[in-house]
């Protein structure tokens, strides 16, 4: 029996995601998820895992401001958002009813999404982890400016609803649950 899929819209409308993704920017989260969908289709990686991990990849961000402006230097040196984000995303996903194995894979992709993180040293990333890192990097601008380009929550939700429908169609065409077909796994 198939359980209802946890959607991108249901994730973004949760109070945890609203609080923390607002700091990193809704636009960047949505754009990364859109890029992740396209990359996942190209690379035969699960679109469900890829879009959720990309949407939530910056849920660990906190505000790095000094004198009312983004302090990129401090952020770049001291930030541990992949660690906090992996834990927040895992908690959110499991609370929403996500399959525990899928929640784990998504959390690990978030943990390893930042190339500047010291935890990525000497690791061989899975295809899903590489894809999420790349989807994030495609949208990157100098000094973290990609986090400052804003869209409204309504616009973000409209775009995610379209993406949810694409993912659902792709999963139906795949005729398997992502976890069963092991796309996105090692």
Order of alpha helices (4+ residues) and beta strands (2+ residues): alpha-alpha-alpha-alpha-beta-beta-alpha-alpha-alpha-alpha-alpha-alpha
